[in-house]
Amino acid sequence: MSSSLRSLRVIVPALLVILALSFPAWAKDSITWMEATAPPFFIHEGQYKGQGYEDLVTDILIENLPQYSHTRTIANITRHYKEFELGHNVCNVGLYKTPEREKFMYFSIPSFFTYPTVLIIDKSKWPAFGNSKMVRLSDILKSNTLIIGRGENRSYGKFVDEILDKHGTAKNLFAFEGQELSLNFFNMLKLDRLDGLIGLPEEAMYQAERLGIRDQIMTIDIEENQGNPESWFSYVACSKTEWGKKVIDDINRVLIEQRPSDRYRAAYERWLDESSYEGYRKLYRDVFLNVSN
C-alpha cells in the first residue's frame, strides 16, 4: 500500500469525526421571530425598550428553545404575511387565529390572554356614542356617521373582524398600515380626524400616556366581543411547513411549562392598571391555563 493511501485512511476518518462533532454547532435549525413596531406589544426604543409583553415572552421562548438559533426582525404586518406565505422559517409570538391565517400558518396553544379589543375615543366624543360604556360595533358602522380607524391586515379577534368585514365601508372605516400604526392612529384621534379606533385597553393607555393625553382618552367595550374567551387569546404562529409543525410542537411544550409562572403572567400584567390585577389573575388561572388548543 502506498504511503499516500495510508495517509488518506488515517485522515478521512479523522475528518469525519471532526465534522460529526461540529455538526450540531453550525447546523441548528433557525427561527426568525417577526416583530412589529407596536408598543406595548413590542417596544424597540426609549425608556421601556425590550419590555413590551411580546418582547418578554419572546425572550422566554428563546431561552427555552436552545436547540434553535434565533434572530428577530422588525417589519410591518404585510411583510409578516409574505414571509409566512412563502414558507420561510418565521414565527410570530402573538397573533389572533383566523381562518385566513390558518391557510399558511400553524398555531400553538394560546400564548397570551389579553382583555378584549375595545373602541378608543376622545372623551369629548362620548355623546356621539350614546354616552354608553358598551356599544354594538355593528350599529356604529351601520350608522355611517362615525369614522373608525382599523389597521390594514391587523386582526382584532374573530368576532370584531367579522363585523368589520361585513359592515365596513369607505364611509365608516379608515384603514391604515405602517410602522408606529397605533401612534399614528392616536395622533389622528387627537386631531379629530377619527371618531374612534379599535385597539386593546393597554395599548390605549400606553399611547395616551406617551402623547400626554391620558386624561382625554376613554375606552368603550364592544358588545359583540364580550363573553367568549376565544376572542381574548393570541397564539404563536409559524409557517405552515413541516419545519413549522415541528417548531410549534416544541413551542407548545415550553408554553405548557412556562405559562403558569409569575414571570410569564407579569409580561402582560405589568401594562394593566393595578386595579385590574385581581380580576385578570382569576381569569388567567381559571380560563387561560385550562385551554390547551
C-alpha positions, 0 to 999 in steps of 0.5 A: 500500500502506498504511503499516500493511501495510508495517509488518506485512511488515517485522515478521512476518518479523522475528518469525519469525526471532526465534522460529526462533532461540529455538526450540531454547532453550525447546523441548528435549525433557525427561527426568525421571530417577526416583530412589529413596531407596536408598543406595548406589544413590542417596544424597540426604543426609549425608556421601556425598550425590550419590555413590551409583553411580546418582547418578554415572552419572546425572550422566554421562548428563546431561552427555552428553545436552545436547540434553535438559533434565533434572530428577530426582525422588525417589519410591518404586518404585510411583510409578516404575511409574505414571509409566512406565505412563502414558507420561510422559517418565521414565527410570530409570538402573538397573533389572533387565529383566523381562518385566513391565517390558518391557510399558511400558518400553524398555531400553538396553544394560546400564548397570551390572554389579553382583555378584549379589543375595545373602541378608543375615543376622545372623551369629548366624543362620548355623546356621539356614542350614546354616552354608553360604556358598551356599544354594538360595533355593528350599529356604529358602522351601520350608522355611517356617521362615525369614522373608525380607524382599523389597521390594514391586515391587523386582526382584532379577534374573530368576532370584531373582524367579522363585523368589520368585514361585513359592515365596513365601508369607505364611509365608516372605516379608515384603514391604515398600515405602517410602522408606529400604526397605533401612534399614528392612529392616536395622533389622528384621534387627537386631531379629530380626524377619527371618531374612534379606533379599535385597539386593546385597553393597554395599548390605549393607555400606553399611547395616551400616556406617551402623547400626554393625553391620558386624561382625554382618552376613554375606552368603550367595550364592544358588545359583540366581543364580550363573553367568549374567551376565544376572542381574548387569546393570541397564539404563536404562529409559524409557517405552515411547513413541516419545519413549522409543525415541528417548531410549534410542537416544541413551542407548545411544550415550553408554553405548557411549562412556562405559562403558569409562572409569575414571570410569564403572567407579569409580561402582560400584567405589568401594562394593566392598571393595578386595579385590574390585577385581581380580576385578570389573575382569576381569569388567567388561572381559571380560563387561560391555563385550562385551554390547551388548543 
